[in-house]
Amino acid sequence: MDNPRILVVTPEITYLPRGMGNLAQRMTAKAGGLADVSASLVAALFEMGADVHVALPNYRRMFHMDVFNLVSQELRLYHKKLPADRIHLAEDRIFYYRDQVYSSYEEDNTRIALIFQREIINNIIPRVQPDLIHCNDWMTGLIPALARRLEIPCLFTVHNIHTELVTLEQVEDIGIDAAEFWEGLYYTQPPGSYEAARHDVPVDLLASGIFASHYINSVSPSFLYEVAEGRHPFVPDPVRWEMANKLYAGCAHGILNAPDISFDPSSDPALAQHYDAETHAEGKRANKAEFQQRMGLHADPDAPLFYWPSRLDPMQKGCELLTDILFQLVSDYDDARLQIAVVANGQHAIYFHDIVRMHDLAGRVSIADFDEDLSRLGYAGADFMLMPSRFEPCGLPQMVSILYGTLPIVHATGGLRDTISPLDWGKGEGNGFAFDYYGTEGFRWAIDQAMHFYRLPPERRAKEIQRVMIQGAERFNHAATARDYFNVYERMLRRPLMTAVG
C-alpha cells in the first residue's frame, strides 16, 4: 500500500482540519497539551494527503452538536475534504453530557477510559483496519497489547506519568474481551495465570501502553532520559523500568510539543496592540501598559516586569522558590522599580497574597486568578517569564513567551532544558536564562542575569529579542513537531510515509 492508514487515538483534541468544515472546528475537548499535539498532528497529516483517521469520544455537549450526522451532512458539501468516515467518535452516553474531559473523581476517569477503549477495540479498529495506531497516555493503555496481537505497529506517546490500576475483571465487565491479549499487559506482579490475573493482580495502564507498544515517545528528549535514569523519584517504578527498556532497545524518542497556533502576537485578539519581531518594542510597550493597568501595578513603562503564568503547584512548578525570595528580590531592585505579576490558580496563591499584604507590595506585586485573555496579555506585556519547575515533561509557557518576545527564566530540566539555552548577547546566541541546580540560589542567580540584560541599552536589547522571536517561530511550531512524528512513523513502517510526496 502506497499510503498507509494511520489511526490517531486521543481522548482530547483542540480542533480538526478546516477541510472538515465549520462543525469540525467545534470539536474541541481540551484538558492540556495532548489536545494541541493531537490536533496539529492530524492536521499536518491531512494537509500532506495522508490517509489519517482520528478516534475520540463523542463529547456532544463540548462539541456543541447533537448527533454525528450533522458533521456528515456538512462534509458532503465540500470538495476534496476529509471524508466523514475518517472521524471516528466513540459512542456512549457517558461521553455525551460531559462539560470537561476529566472528572475530579478518579473512579469516573477510569470508567470513561475503559469505555473509550472498548469502542476503539470493538468497533473502530475493525472498521478502520489501520496500518499503524498512535495511542496517547494511560487512557489508551490497553490498545497497544491488542495492536501487538493483531500485528499492527503501535506508537505510544507519554505526555505525563499519571497512571491508573484496573483488574481484568473490570476491563471485561466493561465489554472488552481481554482474554485475547491479556499476556501483553503489564501487571503489578507476575500473574501466573489468566484466572489469577483476572481477579487479584491489577493492570498498570500506563506501564502496559509502554510495555506493549512497538515504539514510544515522550514529549521532550531530556525528560525521557531523566525518567529512564531514575532522576525523578515520583515516577512509578514500572513506568520508569519500561521507558528505560524501550530507550535502551532503541525504541524510544523524545518529541517536543509546540504551542497552539493561536499564540501569535501579530493576530492574538487578547492583546491591546498586535506586533511582530520587527515591531515588538512598540507593541510590547503598549501591552505592558494595559497589563499593568489590569493587574493593578504601577503604570511604569520602564519597570522590568516578571510574569508567572504556570499553575501554583509547589510539587512541580517551583512557586515556593519565588515566594522564598519575593520580598528580598523586590527590595534589592527597588531602584529599578521591578514588578512581578502572577496570573495563575493553585494552592500556593495564599502565600503570595500574604507577602504582598505583610510587606505592602501592592503596585509592585500582583496576583490574579487564571484568565485566558489576561494570561495572553501577560505574555505580551512582560519582559521576563518565570518557570523554575522542579520537573517538566515538556512545558509550553517557555515557548509561548519566546514567541511573544518575553525571555524565559527556567530551571534546566526536561523540556525546559531542551528549549531554553543561555542568552549570550555578545555572540547573538541563546534565548533565555537557565539555572542547573534546583533552589532559591540558582533561581535568584538567573533573575540577576536577566536584570543584567535588562540594563543594556534599549536598542541592544531590541536586537536580541527580535532574533529570539524569529528563531523561536521557526523552531516552536506544529509543522516541526509533525515532522518528528512522521520520521517515527516511517521508521516503524519501514517505508516512506507517503511515496507520492517529495
PyMOL commands that set and color helices and strands:
alter all, ss='L'
color gray80, all
select helices_A, chain A and resi 18-20+22-25+33-47+60-63+69-75+84-86+93-96+106-128+138-140+143-149+168-174+178-180+182-184+194-200+205-212+221-228+237-248+280-295+319-332+349-359+372-381+397-403+414-419+440-454+458-475+478-493
alter helices_A, ss='H'
color red, helices_A
select strands_A, chain A and resi 5-9+51-57+87-90+132-136+154-158+165-166+203-204+215-218+252-254+305-308+339-343+365-368+384-387+407-411+433-435
alter strands_A, ss='S'
color yellow, strands_A
deselect
rebuild
show_as cartoon
